[in-house]
Amino acid sequence: MAEKRMSRWYFGGIASCGAACCTHPLDLLKVHLQTQQEVKMRMVGMAMHVVKNDGVLALYNGLSASLCRQMSYSLTRFAIYETVRDMMGSGGQGPMPFYQKVLLGAFGGFTGGFIGTPADMVNVRMQNDMKLPAEQRRNYKHALDGLFRVWREEGTRKLFSGATMASSRGALVTVGQLACYDQAKQLVLGTGLMGDNILTHFLSSFIAGGCATFLCQPLDVIKTRLMNSKGEYRGVIHCLTETAKLGPLAFYKGLVPAGIRLIPHTVLTFVFLEQLKKYFGIRVLS
């Protein structure tokens, strides 16, 4: 009997944290680009501007919040998706159909997005802090300090500001990443040209990262604007209409930086996840 390895429920969170440590500077630049009102700078210009003004370590501003977000948002969505998928697949009826993967991914991502909203908001604020004048900066020491101060100064409701957007985006990203990765891997292995190795994982996750970026970019722009607002938007619909006035391409503002961040993040997450599964996964005889 062949031995197979199954993922443990927390592997997704660990893999996502590893990927976040590598791609955090790209995430920070994406937030900076999305929150500028008029397009003044492109990605390289923004990177040079940040390094020149605040030093190289400023590219890692808000890393603690980013890791906190991965351990709430990504841990939840991976745990739901992988646990249910493995349970349904263990019945011996073969892999789940694609539509079921999409529905499961959407549910897992929506739940994870909601749970990860407070950490996500602190993440956006910490990254954007250095752009503000000194007297307007929030100066959170780290993620937990940020969460506590938002709760104390602005109330529990503010912690879940933008939860609708974060949950919807979480659903779309998870469909793009997890469901598309599973499907792409299944199709690549089905050709018989490649085995279950790191090259297959790389190719499948690259396709999944592209799908996820395209699906969630409009929501990502709205979510970032809402979380970073100081009360200029009345709600999601108002933010949507204000952004729409700037033209349809405003919803894809920062698409290239988002892709440059999300695709490597997706690739690294799945490569780390597959390695964790290979060496530390649950042994299953098939």
PEJO-V31261 format. One record per residue. N is the residue number from 0. PHI is phi in whole degrees, 0 to 359 (none if undefined). NEAR is the number of other ideal C-beta (glycine too) atoms within 10 Angstrom. Layout:
n	phi	near
N	PHI	NEAR
N	PHI	NEAR
//
This chain:
n	phi	near
0	none	6
1	281	6
2	266	8
3	241	12
4	247	15
5	250	16
6	288	22
7	273	16
8	299	15
9	265	13
10	299	22
11	299	28
12	294	21
13	294	20
14	298	25
15	295	26
16	295	19
17	299	18
18	293	22
19	297	21
20	298	14
21	279	14
22	255	21
23	304	22
24	303	18
25	293	20
26	296	23
27	298	27
28	294	25
29	298	26
30	297	24
31	300	21
32	292	22
33	285	21
34	267	19
35	282	13
36	289	7
37	251	5
38	285	12
39	254	10
40	227	15
41	263	13
42	298	17
43	295	9
44	300	12
45	294	20
46	298	18
47	296	11
48	298	15
49	296	21
50	296	14
51	295	9
52	279	10
53	235	13
54	91	9
55	296	9
56	294	9
57	296	16
58	293	18
59	255	14
60	302	21
61	81	26
62	297	21
63	298	20
64	291	27
65	295	26
66	291	20
67	297	23
68	294	29
69	298	26
70	283	19
71	254	20
72	292	28
73	290	26
74	302	23
75	295	24
76	293	30
77	293	28
78	299	20
79	295	22
80	297	26
81	291	22
82	295	15
83	294	15
84	299	22
85	292	14
86	295	9
87	287	13
88	280	13
89	281	11
90	285	7
91	87	6
92	266	8
93	82	8
94	293	15
95	294	19
96	295	10
97	301	14
98	297	9
99	291	14
100	297	21
101	297	19
102	296	14
103	293	22
104	298	27
105	296	20
106	295	17
107	299	27
108	292	32
109	296	21
110	296	20
111	298	29
112	299	29
113	293	20
114	295	20
115	273	25
116	303	25
117	302	25
118	294	24
119	295	26
120	295	26
121	296	29
122	301	30
123	298	24
124	295	21
125	295	25
126	290	27
127	272	21
128	303	17
129	291	16
130	283	18
131	279	13
132	299	6
133	309	7
134	284	5
135	262	9
136	291	13
137	273	15
138	51	11
139	290	20
140	290	11
141	199	14
142	302	22
143	294	14
144	298	16
145	299	25
146	299	18
147	294	13
148	291	16
149	297	20
150	298	14
151	286	8
152	270	9
153	238	11
154	94	11
155	295	9
156	300	9
157	295	13
158	300	16
159	255	15
160	295	18
161	81	24
162	296	21
163	300	18
164	294	24
165	297	29
166	291	23
167	295	20
168	295	26
169	302	31
170	297	25
171	293	24
172	297	28
173	291	32
174	298	24
175	298	25
176	279	29
177	286	29
178	294	27
179	291	25
180	296	26
181	301	21
182	292	20
183	297	19
184	295	22
185	299	15
186	291	12
187	297	19
188	294	14
189	294	10
190	290	8
191	79	7
192	278	8
193	230	14
194	269	9
195	278	12
196	232	9
197	296	11
198	293	11
199	297	18
200	297	21
201	296	14
202	297	15
203	296	25
204	287	27
205	296	16
206	298	19
207	298	28
208	297	26
209	296	17
210	299	22
211	297	29
212	299	24
213	294	16
214	295	19
215	255	24
216	300	21
217	300	19
218	293	23
219	296	26
220	297	25
221	297	24
222	300	28
223	296	24
224	295	23
225	294	22
226	293	21
227	268	17
228	288	14
229	249	7
230	100	5
231	281	9
232	251	17
233	282	11
234	176	9
235	299	16
236	296	9
237	297	12
238	296	20
239	298	18
240	292	11
241	296	15
242	290	18
243	298	11
244	298	7
245	278	13
246	103	9
247	300	9
248	290	9
249	298	16
250	288	17
251	249	15
252	296	23
253	77	25
254	297	17
255	296	13
256	301	21
257	297	23
258	294	18
259	296	17
260	273	23
261	288	27
262	294	21
263	299	17
264	297	24
265	295	29
266	300	22
267	296	21
268	302	29
269	285	24
270	294	17
271	298	20
272	297	24
273	294	24
274	290	16
275	300	19
276	296	18
277	296	12
278	263	8
279	234	12
280	289	17
281	282	12
282	287	8
283	227	13
284	271	7
285	241	8
//
